[in-house]
Amino acid sequence: MTLLRRNFLRLAAAAAALPTVARFAFAQTYPARPVRILVGYPPGSGPDIAARLTGQWLSDRLGHPFVIENRPGAGSNIAAEAVVRAPADGHTLLLAASANASNATLYDNLSFNFIRDIAPVGGIYRAPFVMEVNPSVPAKTVPEFIAYAKANPGKINMASSGNGTLPHVAGELFKMMTGVDMVHVPYRGGAPALVDLLGGRVQVRFGVVTESIEHIKSGRLRALAVTTATRAKVLPDVPTVGEFVPGYEASAWTGIGAPRNTSADIIATLNKTMNAGLVDPRLKNQFADLGATVFAGSPGDFGRFIADETDKWAKVVKFAGIKPE
């Protein structure tokens, strides 16, 4: 893993070394035809929306359509493998997402290695999950919840949208860092998990903010904390888990990746154009409406972030013994 991580970061850093004149010349010729962005999630999902907003921005500025192609399945691995096998000419890209980092350990039979085979282009957004409970749970704060869980080991059911999903591993990270014993109850998606949380059949969930916010505002759910390192603008009065559990952080994130060996000038062109969009107020506000914060930076920044995420979730997957469904 250390060698692969070094290679990954070296690929990410290469874009920064290209001379300015060469970049400018290449920017006049790329792309030469429509570009596909493969998304390992269904239409309407958070990653799909991120791809469509980013793709439209890139289309408008680079002169060719950026076409979104949904390839859901196998925890987003189908889309990732298709991009790994695509020509490294910048015309097939991947909407990279949080699951790609955890999948590296979760699946032991992948035909590719994400860190080795995907070159980072740049981040798009990061978004929190919200640690939420049914009001029947007496705890009103994270410390109270930890105390309640430790007083009732194995009696609290933790819902998730499925084995190995980010809400699941976010909950397992909480269990690992606090030592609480909760029973994981996987569902086929966030909607049925939310229904059972509202009905009191499960007691806690690390949920997607946009799915839960109206129920939190109405009092049908109680938000204990958000999972990002900083508070969420859409829930400004809700603390972070890390305020009580130092070092805790979990977020849903998206970005763009390309097949390895994609030239540094292509990556630099895409990264520069993406970053221009992420500081545009209109695009920033569109992501804010999703409860997300834009996540701009260099290919190297994105590469280091993915490597760190892969290491973190590897520890959680191994600790919890998580297996894909």
Secondary structure, DSSP 8 states (H G I E B T S, - for coil): -HHHHHHHHHHHHHGGGS-HHHHHHHHTT--SS-EEEEESS-TTSHHHHHHHHHHHHHHHHHSS-EEEEE---GGGHHHHHHHHTS-SSSSEEEEEEHHHHHHHHH-S--SS-HHHHEEEEEEEEEEEEEEEE-TTS---SHHHHHHHHHHSTT--EEEESSTTSHHHHHHHHHHHHH----EEEE-SSHHHHHHHHHTTSS-EEEEEHHHHHHHHHHTSSEEEEESSSS--TTSTTS-BGGGTSTT---EEEEEEEEETT--HHHHHHHHHHHHHHHTSHHHHHHHHTTT-EE----HHHHHHHHHHHHHHHHHHHHHHT----
